[in-house]
């Protein structure tokens, strides 16, 4: 739970208070303007305050035992910030990629062992862009960056086994005015800790809109990967969402279920 407080004179937040839950709900959390929870019980574990100005930055998210966000985005060296459950700041991680002009971070996540991963798009001096996957080792010193063109991940999560999951489309022709993603390409992809792809599921053809692939939430919990896809809106159907859940029986065995709203 996040609670922003104490606006400064320029409208930025000076302090963030958050609460950790002692037990997770036995149900599904959906965020679409409202919160729908099917829960057995909740209890507050503790409350912590972060003495850091997070105004105007991406909403922090709880991941791998820490609150994770990033600052200085869309620069040559964005910074990933993490805070433990008592509000103490962990070592910041600076992401740099050789020969890049701008790095646009779209998501970041943390594993339970302290490994931090990030994804987004990187642009060179001529303006050409490509999707990437960045993996910081548990010490925060080692950094592996994998350029994934034409795949362009926008959401990322770390499974319990340390493997990495992403969601995003392929940009077969980034200069095309219309969506150029191949219909059969897998939009949810599975990587090992070294960044090698070991699987892909859910074809692009499952979605009527590219926005459903690019936005939403990707989370790992209880041996499963849950992806709450972005919205699709039209006059006939209204707003619909796609919520696929990938159950990881092993690194190469996947069971897929899905729901639509």
DRENDO-1510 file (C-alpha; in Angstrom, 1 decimal, always signed):
<recs>
REC; n; res; u; v; w
REC; 1; UNK; +0.0; +0.0; +0.0 .
REC; 2; UNK; +1.3; +3.4; -0.9 .
REC; 3; UNK; +0.4; +6.7; +0.6 .
REC; 4; UNK; +1.8; +9.9; -0.8 .
REC; 5; UNK; +2.0; +12.9; +1.6 .
REC; 6; UNK; +3.5; +16.3; +2.4 .
REC; 7; UNK; +3.4; +18.2; -0.8 .
REC; 8; UNK; +6.3; +20.7; -1.2 .
REC; 9; UNK; +5.9; +24.3; -2.3 .
REC; 10; UNK; +6.5; +23.2; -6.0 .
REC; 11; UNK; +4.0; +20.4; -5.8 .
REC; 12; UNK; +6.4; +17.5; -5.5 .
REC; 13; UNK; +6.1; +14.8; -2.9 .
REC; 14; UNK; +8.8; +15.0; -0.2 .
REC; 15; UNK; +7.9; +11.8; +1.6 .
REC; 16; UNK; +6.3; +8.4; +0.8 .
REC; 17; UNK; +4.7; +6.3; +3.4 .
REC; 18; UNK; +4.0; +2.7; +2.6 .
REC; 19; UNK; +2.7; -0.3; +4.4 .
REC; 20; UNK; +3.7; -4.0; +4.0 .
REC; 21; UNK; +1.1; -6.7; +4.2 .
REC; 22; UNK; +1.7; -9.7; +6.4 .
REC; 23; UNK; -0.4; -12.0; +4.2 .
REC; 24; UNK; -1.3; -11.7; +0.5 .
REC; 25; UNK; -4.9; -12.2; -0.7 .
REC; 26; UNK; -6.2; -15.5; -2.0 .
REC; 27; UNK; -7.6; -13.8; -5.1 .
REC; 28; UNK; -6.9; -11.4; -7.9 .
REC; 29; UNK; -6.0; -7.7; -7.6 .
REC; 30; UNK; -7.2; -5.6; -10.5 .
REC; 31; UNK; -6.4; -2.0; -11.0 .
REC; 32; UNK; -8.6; -0.2; -13.5 .
REC; 33; UNK; -9.7; +2.9; -11.8 .
REC; 34; UNK; -10.9; +0.9; -8.9 .
REC; 35; UNK; -9.6; -2.0; -6.7 .
REC; 36; UNK; -11.4; -5.3; -6.8 .
REC; 37; UNK; -10.1; -7.8; -4.3 .
REC; 38; UNK; -11.1; -11.4; -3.4 .
REC; 39; UNK; -9.2; -11.8; -0.2 .
REC; 40; UNK; -9.1; -14.1; +2.8 .
REC; 41; UNK; -7.6; -11.6; +5.2 .
REC; 42; UNK; -5.2; -8.7; +5.3 .
REC; 43; UNK; -3.1; -7.5; +8.2 .
REC; 44; UNK; -0.6; -4.7; +8.4 .
REC; 45; UNK; +2.9; -5.9; +9.0 .
REC; 46; UNK; +4.6; -2.5; +9.5 .
REC; 47; UNK; +4.6; +1.1; +8.2 .
REC; 48; UNK; +7.7; +2.7; +6.8 .
REC; 49; UNK; +8.6; +6.2; +5.6 .
REC; 50; UNK; +11.0; +7.0; +2.7 .
REC; 51; UNK; +12.8; +10.2; +3.0 .
REC; 52; UNK; +13.2; +10.7; -0.7 .
REC; 53; UNK; +11.5; +13.0; -3.1 .
REC; 54; UNK; +9.6; +10.8; -5.5 .
REC; 55; UNK; +7.5; +13.5; -7.0 .
REC; 56; UNK; +7.0; +13.3; -10.7 .
REC; 57; UNK; +8.6; +9.8; -11.1 .
REC; 58; UNK; +7.1; +6.4; -11.9 .
REC; 59; UNK; +4.9; +4.9; -9.3 .
REC; 60; UNK; +7.1; +2.7; -7.0 .
REC; 61; UNK; +6.1; -1.0; -7.0 .
REC; 62; UNK; +6.8; -3.7; -4.5 .
REC; 63; UNK; +9.0; -6.4; -6.1 .
REC; 64; UNK; +11.3; -9.1; -4.6 .
REC; 65; UNK; +11.2; -7.7; -1.1 .
REC; 66; UNK; +11.8; -4.1; -2.0 .
REC; 67; UNK; +10.0; -1.0; -3.3 .
REC; 68; UNK; +11.4; -0.3; -6.8 .
REC; 69; UNK; +11.2; +2.8; -9.1 .
REC; 70; UNK; +13.6; +4.8; -11.3 .
REC; 71; UNK; +14.6; +8.4; -11.8 .
REC; 72; UNK; +16.5; +10.4; -14.5 .
REC; 73; UNK; +14.7; +8.4; -17.2 .
REC; 74; UNK; +15.1; +9.2; -20.9 .
REC; 75; UNK; +18.7; +10.2; -20.3 .
REC; 76; UNK; +22.0; +8.4; -21.1 .
REC; 77; UNK; +22.1; +7.0; -17.5 .
REC; 78; UNK; +18.8; +6.4; -15.7 .
REC; 79; UNK; +19.0; +5.3; -12.1 .
REC; 80; UNK; +17.0; +2.4; -10.5 .
REC; 81; UNK; +16.1; +3.0; -6.9 .
REC; 82; UNK; +15.2; +0.4; -4.3 .
REC; 83; UNK; +13.9; +0.7; -0.7 .
REC; 84; UNK; +13.6; -2.2; +1.8 .
REC; 85; UNK; +10.5; -2.8; +3.9 .
REC; 86; UNK; +11.7; -0.4; +6.6 .
REC; 87; UNK; +12.1; +2.5; +4.1 .
REC; 88; UNK; +15.9; +2.3; +3.9 .
REC; 89; UNK; +17.4; +3.0; +0.5 .
REC; 90; UNK; +19.4; +0.2; -1.1 .
REC; 91; UNK; +22.3; +0.8; -3.4 .
REC; 92; UNK; +21.2; +2.7; -6.5 .
REC; 93; UNK; +21.9; +1.1; -9.8 .
REC; 94; UNK; +23.0; +3.3; -12.8 .
REC; 95; UNK; +22.1; +1.9; -16.2 .
REC; 96; UNK; +24.4; +2.8; -19.1 .
REC; 97; UNK; +24.6; +1.2; -22.5 .
REC; 98; UNK; +27.5; +1.8; -24.8 .
REC; 99; UNK; +26.8; +3.9; -27.9 .
REC; 100; UNK; +23.5; +5.0; -26.6 .
REC; 101; UNK; +22.1; +8.6; -26.7 .
REC; 102; UNK; +18.9; +8.0; -24.6 .
REC; 103; UNK; +17.6; +5.1; -22.5 .
REC; 104; UNK; +13.9; +5.0; -22.0 .
REC; 105; UNK; +13.2; +2.7; -19.1 .
REC; 106; UNK; +9.7; +1.2; -19.2 .
REC; 107; UNK; +9.8; -1.2; -16.2 .
REC; 108; UNK; +12.0; -2.6; -13.6 .
REC; 109; UNK; +11.7; -5.5; -11.1 .
REC; 110; UNK; +13.8; -7.3; -8.4 .
REC; 111; UNK; +14.3; -10.9; -7.6 .
REC; 112; UNK; +14.2; -12.3; -4.1 .
REC; 113; UNK; +18.0; -12.7; -4.2 .
REC; 114; UNK; +18.6; -9.1; -5.0 .
REC; 115; UNK; +19.0; -9.4; -8.8 .
REC; 116; UNK; +17.5; -6.4; -10.5 .
REC; 117; UNK; +16.2; -6.4; -14.1 .
REC; 118; UNK; +14.9; -3.6; -16.4 .
REC; 119; UNK; +13.5; -3.3; -19.9 .
REC; 120; UNK; +12.7; -0.5; -22.3 .
REC; 121; UNK; +14.1; +1.1; -25.5 .
REC; 122; UNK; +17.5; +2.5; -26.2 .
REC; 123; UNK; +18.3; +5.0; -28.9 .
REC; 124; UNK; +21.6; +5.8; -30.6 .
REC; 125; UNK; +22.9; +9.1; -31.8 .
REC; 126; UNK; +21.0; +8.8; -35.1 .
REC; 127; UNK; +17.7; +8.2; -33.4 .
REC; 128; UNK; +17.4; +4.5; -34.1 .
REC; 129; UNK; +15.9; +2.5; -31.3 .
REC; 130; UNK; +15.7; -1.1; -30.1 .
REC; 131; UNK; +14.2; -2.9; -27.2 .
REC; 132; UNK; +16.6; -4.2; -24.5 .
REC; 133; UNK; +16.8; -6.3; -21.4 .
REC; 134; UNK; +19.2; -5.3; -18.6 .
REC; 135; UNK; +20.2; -7.6; -15.8 .
REC; 136; UNK; +22.1; -6.5; -12.7 .
REC; 137; UNK; +23.8; -9.2; -10.7 .
REC; 138; UNK; +23.0; -9.7; -7.0 .
REC; 139; UNK; +25.9; -7.5; -6.0 .
REC; 140; UNK; +24.8; -4.7; -8.3 .
REC; 141; UNK; +28.2; -4.6; -10.0 .
REC; 142; UNK; +27.8; -6.9; -12.9 .
REC; 143; UNK; +25.5; -5.6; -15.7 .
REC; 144; UNK; +24.4; -7.6; -18.7 .
REC; 145; UNK; +22.5; -5.8; -21.5 .
REC; 146; UNK; +20.8; -7.7; -24.3 .
REC; 147; UNK; +19.5; -5.9; -27.3 .
REC; 148; UNK; +16.3; -7.7; -28.4 .
REC; 149; UNK; +15.4; -6.1; -31.8 .
REC; 150; UNK; +12.8; -6.5; -33.2 .
REC; 151; UNK; +11.2; -7.5; -29.8 .
REC; 152; UNK; +10.5; -4.5; -27.6 .
REC; 153; UNK; +9.5; -5.4; -24.0 .
REC; 154; UNK; +7.6; -2.9; -21.9 .
REC; 155; UNK; +6.8; -5.0; -18.8 .
REC; 156; UNK; +9.1; -7.3; -16.8 .
REC; 157; UNK; +9.1; -9.7; -13.7 .
REC; 158; UNK; +11.4; -12.1; -12.0 .
REC; 159; UNK; +10.1; -15.6; -11.2 .
REC; 160; UNK; +10.9; -17.5; -8.0 .
REC; 161; UNK; +13.6; -19.6; -9.9 .
REC; 162; UNK; +15.4; -16.4; -10.9 .
REC; 163; UNK; +14.3; -16.5; -14.6 .
REC; 164; UNK; +12.9; -13.4; -16.3 .
REC; 165; UNK; +9.6; -12.8; -17.9 .
REC; 166; UNK; +8.7; -9.9; -20.2 .
REC; 167; UNK; +5.7; -8.6; -22.1 .
REC; 168; UNK; +5.8; -6.5; -25.3 .
REC; 169; UNK; +5.4; -6.5; -29.1 .
REC; 170; UNK; +7.8; -7.0; -32.0 .
REC; 171; UNK; +8.6; -3.9; -34.1 .
REC; 172; UNK; +9.1; -5.6; -37.4 .
REC; 173; UNK; +9.1; -2.2; -39.1 .
REC; 174; UNK; +9.6; +0.6; -36.6 .
REC; 175; UNK; +9.1; +3.2; -39.3 .
REC; 176; UNK; +5.7; +1.9; -40.4 .
REC; 177; UNK; +2.7; +4.1; -39.7 .
REC; 178; UNK; +0.6; +1.1; -38.7 .
REC; 179; UNK; +1.3; -1.8; -36.3 .
REC; 180; UNK; +3.9; -4.1; -37.9 .
REC; 181; UNK; +4.0; -6.8; -35.3 .
REC; 182; UNK; +3.8; -10.3; -36.8 .
REC; 183; UNK; +0.5; -11.9; -35.8 .
REC; 184; UNK; +2.2; -15.2; -34.7 .
REC; 185; UNK; +4.9; -13.6; -32.6 .
REC; 186; UNK; +4.9; -14.4; -28.9 .
REC; 187; UNK; +4.3; -11.3; -26.8 .
REC; 188; UNK; +5.2; -12.8; -23.4 .
REC; 189; UNK; +8.7; -14.2; -23.4 .
REC; 190; UNK; +10.8; -16.1; -20.9 .
REC; 191; UNK; +14.6; -15.6; -20.4 .
REC; 192; UNK; +17.2; -17.2; -18.2 .
REC; 193; UNK; +19.4; -15.1; -15.9 .
REC; 194; UNK; +21.9; -14.6; -18.7 .
REC; 195; UNK; +19.3; -13.1; -21.0 .
REC; 196; UNK; +18.9; -16.1; -23.3 .
REC; 197; UNK; +15.3; -16.6; -24.5 .
REC; 198; UNK; +14.0; -20.0; -23.5 .
REC; 199; UNK; +10.3; -19.6; -24.4 .
REC; 200; UNK; +7.5; -17.4; -25.8 .
REC; 201; UNK; +3.7; -17.6; -25.3 .
REC; 202; UNK; +0.5; -15.8; -26.3 .
REC; 203; UNK; +0.5; -14.8; -30.0 .
REC; 204; UNK; +0.0; -11.1; -31.0 .
REC; 205; UNK; -3.1; -12.2; -32.9 .
REC; 206; UNK; -4.8; -12.7; -29.5 .
REC; 207; UNK; -5.1; -8.9; -29.2 .
REC; 208; UNK; -7.0; -6.4; -31.3 .
REC; 209; UNK; -4.9; -3.5; -30.2 .
REC; 210; UNK; -1.2; -3.0; -29.7 .
REC; 211; UNK; -1.9; -1.0; -26.6 .
REC; 212; UNK; -3.2; -4.2; -24.9 .
REC; 213; UNK; +0.3; -5.6; -25.4 .
REC; 214; UNK; +2.3; -2.5; -24.4 .
REC; 215; UNK; +0.5; -1.6; -21.2 .
REC; 216; UNK; -0.8; -3.4; -18.0 .
REC; 217; UNK; +1.0; -5.2; -15.2 .
REC; 218; UNK; +3.3; -8.3; -15.2 .
REC; 219; UNK; +3.8; -10.0; -11.8 .
REC; 220; UNK; +5.4; -13.1; -10.5 .
REC; 221; UNK; +4.0; -15.0; -7.4 .
REC; 222; UNK; +3.4; -18.5; -6.1 .
REC; 223; UNK; +5.0; -20.2; -9.1 .
REC; 224; UNK; +3.0; -18.3; -11.6 .
REC; 225; UNK; +3.4; -15.3; -13.9 .
REC; 226; UNK; +0.3; -13.1; -14.1 .
REC; 227; UNK; -0.1; -10.5; -16.8 .
REC; 228; UNK; -2.9; -8.0; -16.7 .
REC; 229; UNK; -2.9; -6.6; -20.2 .
REC; 230; UNK; -3.7; -3.1; -21.2 .
REC; 231; UNK; -7.2; -2.0; -22.2 .
REC; 232; UNK; -9.0; -2.3; -25.5 .
REC; 233; UNK; -11.9; +0.1; -26.0 .
REC; 234; UNK; -14.4; +0.3; -28.9 .
REC; 235; UNK; -17.9; +1.6; -29.2 .
REC; 236; UNK; -19.4; -1.9; -29.6 .
REC; 237; UNK; -17.8; -3.7; -26.7 .
REC; 238; UNK; -16.7; -0.9; -24.4 .
REC; 239; UNK; -13.5; -1.6; -22.5 .
REC; 240; UNK; -12.1; -5.1; -22.3 .
REC; 241; UNK; -9.0; -6.5; -20.7 .
REC; 242; UNK; -7.1; -9.7; -21.0 .
REC; 243; UNK; -5.7; -11.4; -17.9 .
REC; 244; UNK; -3.5; -14.5; -18.8 .
REC; 245; UNK; -1.8; -16.5; -16.1 .
REC; 246; UNK; +1.2; -18.6; -17.0 .
REC; 247; UNK; +1.9; -21.4; -14.5 .
REC; 248; UNK; +5.6; -22.4; -14.5 .
REC; 249; UNK; +5.8; -26.1; -13.8 .
REC; 250; UNK; +9.5; -25.9; -14.9 .
REC; 251; UNK; +11.6; -23.6; -17.0 .
REC; 252; UNK; +10.2; -25.3; -20.2 .
REC; 253; UNK; +6.7; -26.4; -19.1 .
REC; 254; UNK; +4.0; -23.8; -19.3 .
REC; 255; UNK; +0.3; -24.0; -18.6 .
REC; 256; UNK; -1.7; -21.1; -19.8 .
REC; 257; UNK; -5.1; -19.9; -18.7 .
REC; 258; UNK; -6.8; -16.6; -19.4 .
REC; 259; UNK; -9.8; -14.4; -18.5 .
REC; 260; UNK; -11.4; -11.5; -20.3 .
REC; 261; UNK; -13.3; -8.6; -19.0 .
</recs>
